[in-house]
Amino acid sequence: QVRFEESGGDLVQSGGSLRLSCAALGTIFWYNTMAWYRQAPGKERELVASITTGGETNLLDAVKGRFTISRDGARNKVYLQMNNLKPEDTAVYYCDTAPSKNHWGQGTQVTVSA
């Protein structure tokens, strides 16, 4: 059974930082590109960052230079380091494979105040 558990979201001021964690339960982590997605109120879910099994990363233009994605194979975890947060980063953040296989967990809420 595949399940992802996201954590680390919080309310922060503009310019602040957060580190999100995703625990991947099951072997899917070992063989797939992993990604962070986000969904803001009234908007569609979008892919924010992805990382291949080999460590190659890809980032949404809006977060380049501010966000970093990484993965820890020993712990089956994927991280999203978010720096210089902006109000437009406010969303629920989810992890899944890329492309998504719709293994959506509860997500973690990130709220950035102006």
Phi, psi and chi 1 to 4 in degrees:
 res  aa     phi    psi   chi1   chi2   chi3   chi4
   1 GLN       -  134.6 -178.1  178.9   -0.9      -
   2 VAL   -98.6  133.1  175.6      -      -      -
   3 ARG  -151.0  142.2 -168.4  164.7   82.3 -116.5
   4 PHE  -119.6  136.8  -61.0  117.0      -      -
   5 GLU  -122.3  111.7  -63.8  179.7  -13.0      -
   6 GLU   -95.0  148.4  -57.8   91.4  -12.3      -
   7 SER  -154.9  168.2   62.1      -      -      -
   8 GLY   106.5   -7.5      -      -      -      -
   9 GLY   -69.5  155.7      -      -      -      -
  10 ASP  -167.1  177.8 -154.7  -15.1      -      -
  11 LEU   -96.9  122.4  168.6   63.4      -      -
  12 VAL  -134.2  161.5  -63.5      -      -      -
  13 GLN   -84.1  157.2  -69.7 -173.6  -24.2      -
  14 SER   -54.3  135.1 -177.7      -      -      -
  15 GLY    93.1   -9.3      -      -      -      -
  16 GLY   -80.0 -179.3      -      -      -      -
  17 SER  -131.2  151.9  -62.9      -      -      -
  18 LEU  -144.4  153.7  -74.8  172.9      -      -
  19 ARG  -123.2  115.8 -172.2 -168.2 -166.8 -151.1
  20 LEU   -92.6  145.6  -53.9 -175.9      -      -
  21 SER  -123.9  145.6  -64.9      -      -      -
  22 CYS  -131.1  119.0  169.0      -      -      -
  23 ALA   -94.6  123.5      -      -      -      -
  24 ALA  -100.3  119.1      -      -      -      -
  25 LEU  -101.2  121.1  -54.4  179.6      -      -
  26 GLY   113.8  169.9      -      -      -      -
  27 THR   -85.8   -1.7   60.0      -      -      -
  28 ILE   -59.3  -29.5 -167.5  170.0      -      -
  29 PHE   -59.9  -37.2  174.8   90.1      -      -
  30 TRP   -68.9  -25.3  -59.0  -16.7      -      -
  31 TYR  -117.4    4.6  -52.4  112.2      -      -
  32 ASN  -129.0  151.0  -73.4  -86.6      -      -
  33 THR   -64.5  132.9  -65.4      -      -      -
  34 MET  -107.9  154.5  -64.8  -60.7  -60.2      -
  35 ALA  -150.2  157.5      -      -      -      -
  36 TRP  -107.8  136.1  -77.2   95.3      -      -
  37 TYR  -122.2  163.9  -60.2   78.9      -      -
  38 ARG  -145.0  153.4   67.3 -174.5  179.7 -172.7
  39 GLN  -136.4  115.5 -173.2  166.4   20.4      -
  40 ALA   -89.4  157.8      -      -      -      -
  41 PRO   -55.8  129.2  -26.2   35.0      -      -
  42 GLY    77.1    5.6      -      -      -      -
  43 LYS  -122.1  162.2  -64.4 -172.8  177.6 -179.5
  44 GLU   -78.9  155.4  -67.1 -167.1   -4.7      -
  45 ARG   -66.2  139.5 -161.3  172.6  -29.0 -140.1
  46 GLU  -131.3  151.7   63.3  178.6   -9.3      -
  47 LEU   -80.8  127.7 -170.7  149.9      -      -
  48 VAL   -99.2  -44.8  175.5      -      -      -
  49 ALA  -157.9  147.5      -      -      -      -
  50 SER  -137.3  157.4   63.3      -      -      -
  51 ILE  -145.6  129.0 -176.7  167.2      -      -
  52 THR   -79.1  172.5   67.9      -      -      -
  53 THR   -63.2  -24.5   54.8      -      -      -
  54 GLY   -88.7   -1.9      -      -      -      -
  55 GLY    95.4    3.5      -      -      -      -
  56 GLU   -75.0  132.5 -177.4  176.6  -15.1      -
  57 THR  -114.4  157.0   62.6      -      -      -
  58 ASN  -143.1  135.0 -168.7   32.9      -      -
  59 LEU  -127.8  146.8  -65.2  165.2      -      -
  60 LEU   -60.7  139.0 -176.6   69.5      -      -
  61 ASP   -53.6  -37.5  -76.0  -12.5      -      -
  62 ALA   -66.6  -15.6      -      -      -      -
  63 VAL  -116.3   -1.6  -53.5      -      -      -
  64 LYS   -60.0  136.8  -76.1 -179.5  178.9  177.2
  65 GLY    86.1   -9.6      -      -      -      -
  66 ARG  -120.3  -35.3  -59.4 -171.2  -63.4  121.0
  67 PHE  -109.0  148.0  -69.9   11.8      -      -
  68 THR  -135.1  132.5  -56.6      -      -      -
  69 ILE  -106.7  142.4 -174.1  171.8      -      -
  70 SER  -147.1  165.4   59.8      -      -      -
  71 ARG  -139.4  148.1   63.0 -167.9  -66.4  164.1
  72 ASP  -122.8  104.4 -176.8  -21.4      -      -
  73 GLY   -65.6  -31.1      -      -      -      -
  74 ALA   -69.6  -29.6      -      -      -      -
  75 ARG  -107.1   -0.5  -66.7  179.2  171.7   82.5
  76 ASN    53.4   47.1  -86.2   23.5      -      -
  77 LYS  -127.6  151.1  -74.3 -167.2  172.2 -177.9
  78 VAL  -124.0  138.7 -176.6      -      -      -
  79 TYR  -121.2  153.8  -57.0  100.2      -      -
  80 LEU  -132.8  107.4 -174.0   68.0      -      -
  81 GLN   -87.6  122.8  177.4   65.8   43.7      -
  82 MET  -120.0  117.3  -54.6 -173.4  -63.5      -
  83 ASN  -115.9  161.2  -62.3  -32.8      -      -
  84 ASN    49.1   51.3 -169.2   19.9      -      -
  85 LEU   -65.2  147.0  -77.4  159.8      -      -
  86 LYS  -122.1  156.8  -57.2  177.3  180.0 -179.2
  87 PRO   -54.7  -32.7  -29.4   37.1      -      -
  88 GLU   -71.8   -6.0   51.4  -97.1   42.7      -
  89 ASP   -84.1   -6.4  -64.4  -41.7      -      -
  90 THR   -61.1  123.6  -65.6      -      -      -
  91 ALA  -178.2  170.6      -      -      -      -
  92 VAL   -90.9  129.0  179.6      -      -      -
  93 TYR  -104.6  134.9  -75.0   70.9      -      -
  94 TYR  -128.0  155.6  -56.3   87.0      -      -
  95 CYS  -117.5  154.0   66.2      -      -      -
  96 ASP  -168.2 -179.5 -165.9    1.7      -      -
  97 THR   -75.4  169.9   57.4      -      -      -
  98 ALA  -132.4  119.9      -      -      -      -
  99 PRO   -66.7  158.8   22.0  -30.9      -      -
 100 SER   -66.6  141.1  171.1      -      -      -
 101 LYS  -110.0   17.5  -66.2 -178.6  173.4   62.9
 102 ASN    61.3   38.0  -67.4  -43.1      -      -
 103 HIS   -92.9   58.0  -65.2  126.0      -      -
 104 TRP   -76.3  129.9  -56.4  116.9      -      -
 105 GLY   -93.6 -158.2      -      -      -      -
 106 GLN   -75.7  -23.2  -65.1  -67.0  -42.8      -
 107 GLY    77.2  173.9      -      -      -      -
 108 THR  -136.1  132.3 -172.9      -      -      -
 109 GLN   -82.7  127.7  175.7   70.8   49.6      -
 110 VAL  -115.8  123.0  172.3      -      -      -
 111 THR  -125.0  123.8  -56.6      -      -      -
 112 VAL  -114.5  118.7 -174.9      -      -      -
 113 SER   -90.8  148.9   62.7      -      -      -
 114 ALA   -73.6      -      -      -      -      -
